[in-house]
Amino acid sequence: MRAMQGLRVRPLTIDGGESPEKRIERQIRENPVVIFSRRACCMCHVAKRLLTNVGVHPTVIELDDSEAVAVVPSATTGSPAVFIGGVLVGGLEGLVALHLGGRLVPRLREVGALSG
């Protein structure tokens, strides 16, 4: 499978003294758009595609199944966990609802993920 252009995919690696929870909190705090994703999840793929189509380069953290359930509760349903500006907007449904309601692009601009 070809990686989508513009995505920054990072493994969830832990620094020596950093707990998994602290690492997750830091990633969410330091990046305007973060998606916790699973490689084989079709809803995760759609969420990444939607964001790249509006011009955002989200930080994508790929989790394996055991990490996904432990780290992101929504992963049990196969849905990604999408954070914008440090706030959980939900999974694919929450992201699409923002988009269809005309609130996604303004929110992305507000957090600095989009210019103009």
MODELLER restraints for C-alpha pairs under 7 A, 6 or more apart:
rsr = mdl.restraints
at = mdl.atoms
rsr.add(forms.Gaussian(group=physical.xy_distance, feature=features.Distance(at['CA:6:A'], at['CA:57:A']), mean=5.30, stdev=0.5))
rsr.add(forms.Gaussian(group=physical.xy_distance, feature=features.Distance(at['CA:7:A'], at['CA:57:A']), mean=5.36, stdev=0.5))
rsr.add(forms.Gaussian(group=physical.xy_distance, feature=features.Distance(at['CA:7:A'], at['CA:58:A']), mean=5.89, stdev=0.5))
rsr.add(forms.Gaussian(group=physical.xy_distance, feature=features.Distance(at['CA:7:A'], at['CA:59:A']), mean=6.40, stdev=0.5))
rsr.add(forms.Gaussian(group=physical.xy_distance, feature=features.Distance(at['CA:7:A'], at['CA:60:A']), mean=6.73, stdev=0.5))
rsr.add(forms.Gaussian(group=physical.xy_distance, feature=features.Distance(at['CA:8:A'], at['CA:58:A']), mean=6.58, stdev=0.5))
rsr.add(forms.Gaussian(group=physical.xy_distance, feature=features.Distance(at['CA:8:A'], at['CA:59:A']), mean=4.93, stdev=0.5))
rsr.add(forms.Gaussian(group=physical.xy_distance, feature=features.Distance(at['CA:8:A'], at['CA:60:A']), mean=5.81, stdev=0.5))
rsr.add(forms.Gaussian(group=physical.xy_distance, feature=features.Distance(at['CA:9:A'], at['CA:59:A']), mean=6.14, stdev=0.5))
rsr.add(forms.Gaussian(group=physical.xy_distance, feature=features.Distance(at['CA:9:A'], at['CA:60:A']), mean=4.59, stdev=0.5))
rsr.add(forms.Gaussian(group=physical.xy_distance, feature=features.Distance(at['CA:9:A'], at['CA:61:A']), mean=5.67, stdev=0.5))
rsr.add(forms.Gaussian(group=physical.xy_distance, feature=features.Distance(at['CA:9:A'], at['CA:62:A']), mean=6.84, stdev=0.5))
rsr.add(forms.Gaussian(group=physical.xy_distance, feature=features.Distance(at['CA:10:A'], at['CA:60:A']), mean=6.15, stdev=0.5))
rsr.add(forms.Gaussian(group=physical.xy_distance, feature=features.Distance(at['CA:10:A'], at['CA:61:A']), mean=4.94, stdev=0.5))
rsr.add(forms.Gaussian(group=physical.xy_distance, feature=features.Distance(at['CA:10:A'], at['CA:62:A']), mean=6.62, stdev=0.5))
rsr.add(forms.Gaussian(group=physical.xy_distance, feature=features.Distance(at['CA:11:A'], at['CA:61:A']), mean=5.66, stdev=0.5))
rsr.add(forms.Gaussian(group=physical.xy_distance, feature=features.Distance(at['CA:11:A'], at['CA:62:A']), mean=5.82, stdev=0.5))
rsr.add(forms.Gaussian(group=physical.xy_distance, feature=features.Distance(at['CA:12:A'], at['CA:61:A']), mean=6.27, stdev=0.5))
rsr.add(forms.Gaussian(group=physical.xy_distance, feature=features.Distance(at['CA:14:A'], at['CA:20:A']), mean=6.27, stdev=0.5))
rsr.add(forms.Gaussian(group=physical.xy_distance, feature=features.Distance(at['CA:14:A'], at['CA:23:A']), mean=6.57, stdev=0.5))
rsr.add(forms.Gaussian(group=physical.xy_distance, feature=features.Distance(at['CA:28:A'], at['CA:34:A']), mean=6.18, stdev=0.5))
rsr.add(forms.Gaussian(group=physical.xy_distance, feature=features.Distance(at['CA:28:A'], at['CA:83:A']), mean=6.81, stdev=0.5))
rsr.add(forms.Gaussian(group=physical.xy_distance, feature=features.Distance(at['CA:28:A'], at['CA:86:A']), mean=5.27, stdev=0.5))
rsr.add(forms.Gaussian(group=physical.xy_distance, feature=features.Distance(at['CA:29:A'], at['CA:86:A']), mean=5.41, stdev=0.5))
rsr.add(forms.Gaussian(group=physical.xy_distance, feature=features.Distance(at['CA:31:A'], at['CA:59:A']), mean=6.87, stdev=0.5))
rsr.add(forms.Gaussian(group=physical.xy_distance, feature=features.Distance(at['CA:32:A'], at['CA:84:A']), mean=5.71, stdev=0.5))
rsr.add(forms.Gaussian(group=physical.xy_distance, feature=features.Distance(at['CA:32:A'], at['CA:85:A']), mean=4.83, stdev=0.5))
rsr.add(forms.Gaussian(group=physical.xy_distance, feature=features.Distance(at['CA:32:A'], at['CA:86:A']), mean=6.91, stdev=0.5))
rsr.add(forms.Gaussian(group=physical.xy_distance, feature=features.Distance(at['CA:32:A'], at['CA:111:A']), mean=5.94, stdev=0.5))
rsr.add(forms.Gaussian(group=physical.xy_distance, feature=features.Distance(at['CA:32:A'], at['CA:112:A']), mean=6.65, stdev=0.5))
rsr.add(forms.Gaussian(group=physical.xy_distance, feature=features.Distance(at['CA:32:A'], at['CA:113:A']), mean=5.77, stdev=0.5))
rsr.add(forms.Gaussian(group=physical.xy_distance, feature=features.Distance(at['CA:33:A'], at['CA:58:A']), mean=4.94, stdev=0.5))
rsr.add(forms.Gaussian(group=physical.xy_distance, feature=features.Distance(at['CA:33:A'], at['CA:59:A']), mean=6.10, stdev=0.5))
rsr.add(forms.Gaussian(group=physical.xy_distance, feature=features.Distance(at['CA:33:A'], at['CA:83:A']), mean=5.65, stdev=0.5))
rsr.add(forms.Gaussian(group=physical.xy_distance, feature=features.Distance(at['CA:33:A'], at['CA:84:A']), mean=4.66, stdev=0.5))
rsr.add(forms.Gaussian(group=physical.xy_distance, feature=features.Distance(at['CA:33:A'], at['CA:85:A']), mean=6.38, stdev=0.5))
rsr.add(forms.Gaussian(group=physical.xy_distance, feature=features.Distance(at['CA:33:A'], at['CA:113:A']), mean=6.94, stdev=0.5))
rsr.add(forms.Gaussian(group=physical.xy_distance, feature=features.Distance(at['CA:34:A'], at['CA:58:A']), mean=5.61, stdev=0.5))
rsr.add(forms.Gaussian(group=physical.xy_distance, feature=features.Distance(at['CA:34:A'], at['CA:59:A']), mean=4.74, stdev=0.5))
rsr.add(forms.Gaussian(group=physical.xy_distance, feature=features.Distance(at['CA:34:A'], at['CA:60:A']), mean=5.81, stdev=0.5))
rsr.add(forms.Gaussian(group=physical.xy_distance, feature=features.Distance(at['CA:34:A'], at['CA:82:A']), mean=5.88, stdev=0.5))
rsr.add(forms.Gaussian(group=physical.xy_distance, feature=features.Distance(at['CA:34:A'], at['CA:83:A']), mean=5.13, stdev=0.5))
rsr.add(forms.Gaussian(group=physical.xy_distance, feature=features.Distance(at['CA:34:A'], at['CA:84:A']), mean=6.68, stdev=0.5))
rsr.add(forms.Gaussian(group=physical.xy_distance, feature=features.Distance(at['CA:35:A'], at['CA:58:A']), mean=6.85, stdev=0.5))
rsr.add(forms.Gaussian(group=physical.xy_distance, feature=features.Distance(at['CA:35:A'], at['CA:59:A']), mean=6.26, stdev=0.5))
rsr.add(forms.Gaussian(group=physical.xy_distance, feature=features.Distance(at['CA:35:A'], at['CA:60:A']), mean=4.80, stdev=0.5))
rsr.add(forms.Gaussian(group=physical.xy_distance, feature=features.Distance(at['CA:35:A'], at['CA:61:A']), mean=6.17, stdev=0.5))
rsr.add(forms.Gaussian(group=physical.xy_distance, feature=features.Distance(at['CA:35:A'], at['CA:80:A']), mean=6.47, stdev=0.5))
rsr.add(forms.Gaussian(group=physical.xy_distance, feature=features.Distance(at['CA:35:A'], at['CA:81:A']), mean=5.65, stdev=0.5))
rsr.add(forms.Gaussian(group=physical.xy_distance, feature=features.Distance(at['CA:35:A'], at['CA:82:A']), mean=4.60, stdev=0.5))
rsr.add(forms.Gaussian(group=physical.xy_distance, feature=features.Distance(at['CA:35:A'], at['CA:83:A']), mean=6.38, stdev=0.5))
rsr.add(forms.Gaussian(group=physical.xy_distance, feature=features.Distance(at['CA:36:A'], at['CA:60:A']), mean=6.01, stdev=0.5))
rsr.add(forms.Gaussian(group=physical.xy_distance, feature=features.Distance(at['CA:36:A'], at['CA:61:A']), mean=4.91, stdev=0.5))
rsr.add(forms.Gaussian(group=physical.xy_distance, feature=features.Distance(at['CA:36:A'], at['CA:62:A']), mean=6.09, stdev=0.5))
rsr.add(forms.Gaussian(group=physical.xy_distance, feature=features.Distance(at['CA:36:A'], at['CA:63:A']), mean=6.87, stdev=0.5))
rsr.add(forms.Gaussian(group=physical.xy_distance, feature=features.Distance(at['CA:36:A'], at['CA:80:A']), mean=5.67, stdev=0.5))
rsr.add(forms.Gaussian(group=physical.xy_distance, feature=features.Distance(at['CA:36:A'], at['CA:81:A']), mean=5.14, stdev=0.5))
rsr.add(forms.Gaussian(group=physical.xy_distance, feature=features.Distance(at['CA:36:A'], at['CA:82:A']), mean=6.59, stdev=0.5))
rsr.add(forms.Gaussian(group=physical.xy_distance, feature=features.Distance(at['CA:37:A'], at['CA:44:A']), mean=5.62, stdev=0.5))
rsr.add(forms.Gaussian(group=physical.xy_distance, feature=features.Distance(at['CA:37:A'], at['CA:60:A']), mean=6.68, stdev=0.5))
rsr.add(forms.Gaussian(group=physical.xy_distance, feature=features.Distance(at['CA:37:A'], at['CA:61:A']), mean=5.98, stdev=0.5))
rsr.add(forms.Gaussian(group=physical.xy_distance, feature=features.Distance(at['CA:37:A'], at['CA:62:A']), mean=4.87, stdev=0.5))
rsr.add(forms.Gaussian(group=physical.xy_distance, feature=features.Distance(at['CA:37:A'], at['CA:63:A']), mean=5.96, stdev=0.5))
rsr.add(forms.Gaussian(group=physical.xy_distance, feature=features.Distance(at['CA:37:A'], at['CA:80:A']), mean=5.05, stdev=0.5))
rsr.add(forms.Gaussian(group=physical.xy_distance, feature=features.Distance(at['CA:37:A'], at['CA:81:A']), mean=6.93, stdev=0.5))
rsr.add(forms.Gaussian(group=physical.xy_distance, feature=features.Distance(at['CA:38:A'], at['CA:44:A']), mean=6.73, stdev=0.5))
rsr.add(forms.Gaussian(group=physical.xy_distance, feature=features.Distance(at['CA:38:A'], at['CA:62:A']), mean=5.32, stdev=0.5))
rsr.add(forms.Gaussian(group=physical.xy_distance, feature=features.Distance(at['CA:38:A'], at['CA:63:A']), mean=5.24, stdev=0.5))
rsr.add(forms.Gaussian(group=physical.xy_distance, feature=features.Distance(at['CA:38:A'], at['CA:64:A']), mean=6.17, stdev=0.5))
rsr.add(forms.Gaussian(group=physical.xy_distance, feature=features.Distance(at['CA:39:A'], at['CA:62:A']), mean=6.35, stdev=0.5))
rsr.add(forms.Gaussian(group=physical.xy_distance, feature=features.Distance(at['CA:41:A'], at['CA:78:A']), mean=6.18, stdev=0.5))
rsr.add(forms.Gaussian(group=physical.xy_distance, feature=features.Distance(at['CA:43:A'], at['CA:79:A']), mean=5.73, stdev=0.5))
rsr.add(forms.Gaussian(group=physical.xy_distance, feature=features.Distance(at['CA:43:A'], at['CA:80:A']), mean=6.77, stdev=0.5))
rsr.add(forms.Gaussian(group=physical.xy_distance, feature=features.Distance(at['CA:43:A'], at['CA:92:A']), mean=6.23, stdev=0.5))
rsr.add(forms.Gaussian(group=physical.xy_distance, feature=features.Distance(at['CA:44:A'], at['CA:79:A']), mean=6.19, stdev=0.5))
rsr.add(forms.Gaussian(group=physical.xy_distance, feature=features.Distance(at['CA:44:A'], at['CA:80:A']), mean=4.99, stdev=0.5))
rsr.add(forms.Gaussian(group=physical.xy_distance, feature=features.Distance(at['CA:47:A'], at['CA:92:A']), mean=5.69, stdev=0.5))
rsr.add(forms.Gaussian(group=physical.xy_distance, feature=features.Distance(at['CA:55:A'], at['CA:114:A']), mean=6.93, stdev=0.5))
rsr.add(forms.Gaussian(group=physical.xy_distance, feature=features.Distance(at['CA:56:A'], at['CA:113:A']), mean=6.05, stdev=0.5))
rsr.add(forms.Gaussian(group=physical.xy_distance, feature=features.Distance(at['CA:56:A'], at['CA:114:A']), mean=6.29, stdev=0.5))
rsr.add(forms.Gaussian(group=physical.xy_distance, feature=features.Distance(at['CA:68:A'], at['CA:75:A']), mean=5.41, stdev=0.5))
rsr.add(forms.Gaussian(group=physical.xy_distance, feature=features.Distance(at['CA:69:A'], at['CA:75:A']), mean=5.53, stdev=0.5))
rsr.add(forms.Gaussian(group=physical.xy_distance, feature=features.Distance(at['CA:69:A'], at['CA:76:A']), mean=5.58, stdev=0.5))
rsr.add(forms.Gaussian(group=physical.xy_distance, feature=features.Distance(at['CA:72:A'], at['CA:81:A']), mean=6.71, stdev=0.5))
rsr.add(forms.Gaussian(group=physical.xy_distance, feature=features.Distance(at['CA:74:A'], at['CA:80:A']), mean=6.84, stdev=0.5))
rsr.add(forms.Gaussian(group=physical.xy_distance, feature=features.Distance(at['CA:74:A'], at['CA:81:A']), mean=6.38, stdev=0.5))
rsr.add(forms.Gaussian(group=physical.xy_distance, feature=features.Distance(at['CA:79:A'], at['CA:91:A']), mean=5.36, stdev=0.5))
rsr.add(forms.Gaussian(group=physical.xy_distance, feature=features.Distance(at['CA:79:A'], at['CA:92:A']), mean=6.34, stdev=0.5))
rsr.add(forms.Gaussian(group=physical.xy_distance, feature=features.Distance(at['CA:80:A'], at['CA:91:A']), mean=4.95, stdev=0.5))
rsr.add(forms.Gaussian(group=physical.xy_distance, feature=features.Distance(at['CA:80:A'], at['CA:92:A']), mean=6.44, stdev=0.5))
rsr.add(forms.Gaussian(group=physical.xy_distance, feature=features.Distance(at['CA:81:A'], at['CA:90:A']), mean=5.68, stdev=0.5))
rsr.add(forms.Gaussian(group=physical.xy_distance, feature=features.Distance(at['CA:81:A'], at['CA:91:A']), mean=4.90, stdev=0.5))
rsr.add(forms.Gaussian(group=physical.xy_distance, feature=features.Distance(at['CA:82:A'], at['CA:88:A']), mean=5.85, stdev=0.5))
rsr.add(forms.Gaussian(group=physical.xy_distance, feature=features.Distance(at['CA:82:A'], at['CA:89:A']), mean=5.79, stdev=0.5))
rsr.add(forms.Gaussian(group=physical.xy_distance, feature=features.Distance(at['CA:82:A'], at['CA:90:A']), mean=5.67, stdev=0.5))
rsr.add(forms.Gaussian(group=physical.xy_distance, feature=features.Distance(at['CA:82:A'], at['CA:91:A']), mean=5.79, stdev=0.5))
rsr.add(forms.Gaussian(group=physical.xy_distance, feature=features.Distance(at['CA:83:A'], at['CA:89:A']), mean=5.73, stdev=0.5))
rsr.add(forms.Gaussian(group=physical.xy_distance, feature=features.Distance(at['CA:85:A'], at['CA:111:A']), mean=5.35, stdev=0.5))
rsr.add(forms.Gaussian(group=physical.xy_distance, feature=features.Distance(at['CA:89:A'], at['CA:95:A']), mean=6.43, stdev=0.5))
rsr.add(forms.Gaussian(group=physical.xy_distance, feature=features.Distance(at['CA:98:A'], at['CA:104:A']), mean=4.85, stdev=0.5))
rsr.add(forms.Gaussian(group=physical.xy_distance, feature=features.Distance(at['CA:108:A'], at['CA:114:A']), mean=5.66, stdev=0.5))
rsr.add(forms.Gaussian(group=physical.xy_distance, feature=features.Distance(at['CA:109:A'], at['CA:115:A']), mean=5.99, stdev=0.5))
